[in-house]
Amino acid sequence: MAGGGAGSGEPITAINVTPLVDVCLVLVIIFMAVAPMAVTLGISVLETRPSNAEGKASADENVNVRIAADGSIAVNGRRTDGLTFQRALLEALARSKDRLVIVSADAANKVGLIVDVLDESRQAGAAKLALTRASEGG
């Protein structure tokens, strides 16, 4: 009875792992095929570093969008609302040399509002986008 054949009456206790391995390999292949497409979607943002600022346009020529903790938005220091934001952004981008929009937001801001501002900036014609964390005092 060491063999434990089909007619021996004992239950089969061994687990066949071959189907499990097959399913896992198929899932790995699917994830490998889908991952590059998922990475390319989204908004590309410049990483701000001090070395990137050398030789570029001055900070006054860029468009600065400030999102306060209460959700209010200011473009180059002028407070706007949801209706006048895009017009103010278009006017500021027309005066900008590099068409760079720098979005600074408080840590308490919701991600959705920040993404909306980035999306509106891209639709208004911003060539470059940058994100910064707003200072506590300003």
C-alpha positions as CSV (number, residue, x, y, z in Angstrom):
1,M,0.0,0.0,0.0
2,A,3.0,2.3,-0.3
3,G,2.0,3.3,-3.9
4,G,-1.5,4.5,-3.0
5,G,-3.1,3.8,-6.4
6,A,-6.5,4.9,-7.6
7,G,-8.3,1.9,-6.3
8,S,-6.8,1.8,-2.8
9,G,-9.6,3.7,-1.2
10,E,-7.3,6.4,0.4
11,P,-8.1,10.1,-0.4
12,I,-5.6,12.0,-2.6
13,T,-3.8,14.5,-0.4
14,A,-1.1,15.7,-2.8
15,I,-1.8,19.1,-4.4
16,N,-1.1,19.4,-8.1
17,V,0.8,22.8,-8.5
18,T,1.1,22.7,-12.2
19,P,-2.1,24.6,-12.9
20,L,-1.2,27.2,-10.3
21,V,2.2,27.8,-11.8
22,D,0.6,28.1,-15.3
23,V,-1.9,30.7,-14.1
24,C,0.9,32.6,-12.3
25,L,3.1,32.7,-15.4
26,V,0.2,33.9,-17.5
27,L,-0.5,36.7,-15.0
28,V,3.2,37.7,-15.1
29,I,3.2,37.9,-18.9
30,I,0.0,40.0,-18.8
31,F,1.5,42.4,-16.3
32,M,4.7,42.7,-18.3
33,A,2.7,43.5,-21.4
34,V,0.5,46.1,-19.7
35,A,3.0,47.8,-17.4
36,P,4.7,49.9,-20.1
37,M,1.4,51.3,-21.2
38,A,0.4,52.2,-17.7
39,V,3.7,54.1,-17.1
40,T,3.4,56.3,-20.2
41,L,0.0,57.6,-19.3
42,G,-0.2,60.7,-17.0
43,I,1.3,64.1,-16.8
44,S,5.1,64.6,-17.1
45,V,6.5,66.9,-14.6
46,L,9.9,68.5,-14.4
47,E,12.0,67.6,-11.3
48,T,13.1,70.8,-9.7
49,R,16.8,70.9,-8.7
50,P,19.1,73.8,-8.3
51,S,21.3,72.7,-11.2
52,N,18.3,72.8,-13.6
53,A,17.9,76.6,-13.0
54,E,21.3,77.6,-14.2
55,G,21.2,79.4,-17.5
56,K,17.4,79.4,-17.7
57,A,15.0,82.2,-17.8
58,S,14.6,84.2,-14.6
59,A,11.9,83.2,-12.1
60,D,9.9,86.3,-13.0
61,E,9.4,85.1,-16.6
62,N,7.8,81.8,-15.4
63,V,4.1,81.4,-14.5
64,N,3.7,80.7,-10.8
65,V,0.4,79.1,-9.7
66,R,-0.1,79.0,-5.9
67,I,-2.8,76.7,-4.5
68,A,-3.6,77.6,-0.9
69,A,-4.8,75.2,1.8
70,D,-8.4,76.5,1.5
71,G,-8.4,75.7,-2.3
72,S,-7.9,79.3,-3.6
73,I,-5.7,79.7,-6.6
74,A,-3.4,82.6,-7.4
75,V,-1.6,83.1,-10.8
76,N,1.6,85.2,-10.5
77,G,0.3,86.6,-7.1
78,R,-3.2,87.6,-8.5
79,R,-6.0,85.6,-6.8
80,T,-8.4,83.9,-9.3
81,D,-11.4,81.7,-9.0
82,G,-12.5,78.7,-11.1
83,L,-14.1,80.9,-13.8
84,T,-11.2,83.3,-14.4
85,F,-8.3,80.9,-13.7
86,Q,-7.9,79.7,-17.3
87,R,-8.0,83.2,-18.7
88,A,-5.4,84.4,-16.2
89,L,-3.2,81.4,-17.0
90,L,-3.4,82.1,-20.7
91,E,-2.4,85.7,-20.2
92,A,0.5,84.7,-18.0
93,L,1.7,82.1,-20.5
94,A,1.6,84.6,-23.3
95,R,4.1,86.7,-21.3
96,S,6.3,83.7,-20.4
97,K,9.4,83.0,-22.4
98,D,9.8,79.3,-21.5
99,R,6.1,78.6,-21.0
100,L,7.0,77.0,-17.7
101,V,4.2,76.7,-15.1
102,I,5.4,76.2,-11.5
103,V,2.6,74.9,-9.3
104,S,3.2,75.3,-5.5
105,A,0.7,73.8,-3.2
106,D,0.4,73.3,0.6
107,A,0.8,69.9,2.0
108,A,-2.9,69.9,3.0
109,N,-4.1,70.3,-0.6
110,K,-6.1,67.5,-2.2
111,V,-4.4,65.7,-5.1
112,G,-7.5,66.2,-7.3
113,L,-7.2,70.0,-7.3
114,I,-3.5,69.9,-8.1
115,V,-4.0,67.5,-11.0
116,D,-6.8,69.8,-12.3
117,V,-4.5,72.8,-12.2
118,L,-1.8,70.8,-14.0
119,D,-4.3,69.6,-16.6
120,E,-5.6,73.2,-17.2
121,S,-2.0,74.4,-17.5
122,R,-1.2,71.8,-20.2
123,Q,-4.5,72.6,-22.0
124,A,-3.6,76.3,-21.9
125,G,-0.4,75.6,-23.7
126,A,2.3,75.1,-21.0
127,A,5.3,73.5,-22.5
128,K,6.8,72.5,-19.1
129,L,5.3,71.8,-15.7
130,A,7.0,71.8,-12.3
131,L,5.7,71.1,-8.8
132,T,7.0,72.6,-5.5
133,R,5.8,72.4,-1.9
134,A,4.7,75.8,-0.7
135,S,6.5,77.3,2.2
136,E,4.7,77.5,5.5
137,G,4.9,81.3,5.7
138,G,4.0,82.2,2.2
